[in-house]
Amino acid sequence: MSDEGDLGAVAAKGRTRGIVARHAGILVALVAAWEISCRMGWLDPLFFPYPSAILLGFWRLYITQGNIWPHLGLTMLEVLVGFLAGSALGIALAVCVGMSDRLRRYLKPYVVVLEATPRIAIGPVIIAAFGFGWTSKTAIVMLVCFFAPFVNTLNGIVGVEPEKQSMFRSMGASKVQTFTKLLWPSALPEISAGLRLAMASALGGALVAEFIASNAGLGVLITQYTGTLNMASAFVCVLTLSALGYFIFRGMEELDRIVVFWSDGDRTDAMSRRRKAAWRAKMGTTS
């Protein structure tokens, strides 16, 4: 059994290396085609800078000048605080709405109307209310991150089968026990999906807030560099945001795989095998 597991692990590592090698090859080919197109005059270097110039821009902004770090830190702080506050508010409100039919009938339409309103239209109103500082930008990110956790949590709680709830009531379970033992675990996969969507949207919300009114952040750097046609530095900021978005989303996926382990069949089987082995070892020790 262990030999089969080792062979499976080796095969999985080999497949992973193959996938990474193919993606690396595609990336190198695209960058080479971009560089050649610029040098042959097929692309205007003023708007599409040489990849080599972008690499030099990374070195300058991150190493020699280092002026990107304060802006990057501010943007990430806005994303983190706005995501945590918006997601917590969305989940808490969805739990209240999901546990009360009356509250759901009255409150849900207003939440839908709020979500249907474009963020770019609400942004100036928030800035007028909170000013041009950090609070208004965080409030915009919070608004962006509110809706997905709210809807997914509400759908997860409302979507639990009535038969399961009836069984809990017939066994004398209280509302708190029904929520903690049935509704919340059943809704966790959808809640996790909503959190992933919220985190993916948080970075865009922070940029929108910085584009509207700000004097610091990656959005401000992009505006400044494009305004002076320093496109290599602007591409550095854009690629930084792309990498951040990718790693944030993959991190949320990994967290989802760990927390909601029962939705992953392979992880569930692996955990069952570990618990079985631990139980056998314990029984062998006690005997």
N, C-alpha and C positions, 0 to 999 in steps of 0.2 A: 504493500500500500504506500509506504514511504517512497519506494523507488519510482512508482507511478507519479506521485506528487512532485518528486524532484525533476523527472523528465518533463512534466507539464510546466513547471516553473522555468526550466531552461528554454523550452519551446516558446513560452510567453515572452521571455527576455529577448529571444532571437527575433520574434515578430516586432517587438517594440523598437529594437535597433534598426530593423529594416524600414519601419515607418519613419523613424527619425531621419535616416539616411535619405529616403526619398524626398521628404519635405526640405531637408537641407539642400539637396540637389536642385529642387525647383526654385528655392529662394536664391541660390547662387546664380542660376540661369537668368532669373528675372532681373537681378541687380546688374549682371553683365550686359543684358540687352538694354537696360536703361542707360548705363554708362556709354555703351557704344552709340546708342541713338543720340545722346547729347553731343558726343564728339563728332559724329557725322553730320550734325546739324538738323537731324530729323525732329528733335525736340528743342524748344527754346530754353537754354540754361537759366534765363532770367526767371522763368516761372517753374521750371523743372530742373533744379540744380543737380550737378553731378553727384552720384552716390559717394564718391570720394570726398566731395565738399561737405556732404552731410556727416560723414565720419569725422572729418576735422571739426565740424560744428559740435558733435558730441564731446570730443576731447576738450574743446574750448569752453563750452558751457558747463561741463561737469568737472573738469580738472583744472585747467589753467585759470579761468575766470571764476568758475563755481557760482555764477549768479543765478543758476536755475534752482538751486537747493531751497532757498526761502520760499519761492513761488510754488515749488512742488510740495513742500511741507504744508503750506497754507491750503492748497487745493485738496490734499489728502485729508487734512483735518476737517475741512468743510464736508467732504464726502463721508467720513466716518461718523461725525456727530449728527449730520443730517440723516444718514441711513439709520443709525441706532434710534434716534428720536422718532423719525417717521414710521419705522417698522414697529417699534414698541407701541406707538399710538394706534396704528392700524390694527395690530393683533389684539390689543386690549379692547378697542371699540368693537371689533368683530366678535370677540367672545361675548361681550355684553349683548350685542345685537342677536347673535346666534342663540343665546339662551332665553331670549324674550321675543315672542311672536309680535307683541304689540310694538315694542321698540323697533323691530325689524321693519314693520309696515310703515312707520313714520320716518325713520332715519335713513334707510337705504336710498330712497330717491334723491335726497339732498347730496349724498356722497357721490352718486352717479353724475349728478349735474356738476359737482365740483371737478370730477375727473374729466368730464367732457369739455370743460373750459380750457382753452390753450394756456400753457404755462407762460408763454411769452406775453400774454395779455395780463396775467396775474402778477408777473414780476414787477412791473412799475408800481402797482398798487402796494405790494409788500415793501418795496424800497421806500415809497412815500410814507409808509407807516413806521418802519423800523430804521430808516436812514440808510446811508451808503456804507455802513460798516459790515463787520463780520456777521452780525446777527441776521441781517436781511438775506445774505447769501445762504446761510445755514437754513433759514426758514424756507427758501425756495427748494433746496435739496430735500428738506423734510417733507414738503408738499409732494415732490416728485416720488419719494419713496413710500408714501402713505398708501396709495390705492392698491397696489399688487398684493401686499400682505393682508390688507383688509378683505379684499374679495376672495383670495385663496383660503384664508382662515375661515371666513363665513361659509364658503362652499364646503370646506372640509367638515365643519361642525354640523351644518344642516344636512349634508349628504350621508350621514351615518344611518344605517338601516333602522327603521322603526322597530323591527323585531328584536334587535340587540338591545335597544333602549327598554323595550317592554320586558325583556328577560332580566335586566338589571333592576327594574322597578319591582318585578315579582319576587326578586331575591332580597328586597328590602334595602337596596342601596340608596343612599342619600344623593342629593343633587351634586354635592362636592365629589363623592365617590364616583358617580356616573361620569362626571366631567374628567376627573383625573385618570380613571381607569379605562374609560371607553372613548369619550368624545375627543379628548386631546391627543391620545396616541393615534386614533384613526385619522385625525386631521393633520398630523405632523408631516406626511409627505407633501400635501398641498401647501402647507405653511412654508416648508423648505423651498418649494418651487417659487412661491411668491417672494421669499427673501432673495433668491437668486435674481429674479427679475428686478427687484428693487435695487439691489447692489449694482446691476448692470446699468440701471437708469441714473444712479446717483452721480456718476462721473459726468454724464451729459448735463444733469441739472446744475452741477457746480459750474460747468463751463458757461451755460446759459446765464447764470447769475453774474459771472465775472464779465461776460460780454456786455450785459446791460449796464452795470455800474460797479466798477472796482478799480483799485489802483495796485493790486497785487494778485498773483495767481497765474497758472499756466495760460488761462484764457487771455489775460492781459498781455503776457509775453507774445502769444500768437498774434494778437492785434498789433502790437508794436512792431514786430518783425515783418509782418506782411505789409504794414503801412510804409516801412522804409525799404521794401523789396529785398529784405534779407531772408530769402526763401530757404536757404540752407538751415539757418537757425530755427525758422518756423517749422520746417520738416522735423527737426530734432524734437521740438515740443509735441508735434502731432504723433510721431512714432513713440515718444515716451508715454503719451496718453493711451495709445493702442496697446503697448506692452502692459501698462497698468490695468487696463480693462481686461486683457486676456488673463493675467495672473489672478486678478480679483475673482473673475468668474470661475476659473479652475479651482481656486481655493474654496469658493462656496460649494462647488460640486464635490470636492473631497470632504468638506465638513458635512455635507448632506449624506455622503456615503457612510460616514462614521456614525452620525447621530441616528439617521433613519436606516439602520443596517438591514432591517427586515425587507426593505424594498429591493435589495440587491441579493439575488439568489446565491451567487458565488460567495459573497461575504457571510450570508446566513449559514451556508453549509460549513464554511471555515470556522465560524464561531461555534457551531454545534459540535464540530470535531474537537475543538480545543476544550470545550466544556466536558465532552465525553471523556477525553483523555485525562483531564484534571480529576473528574469523578472516579475514574478507574484507579488513578494513582492514590487518591485519598482512601478509597476502599481497600486498596492493597496495603496501605500504611496502617490503617486501623485494624486490619485483620492480622 
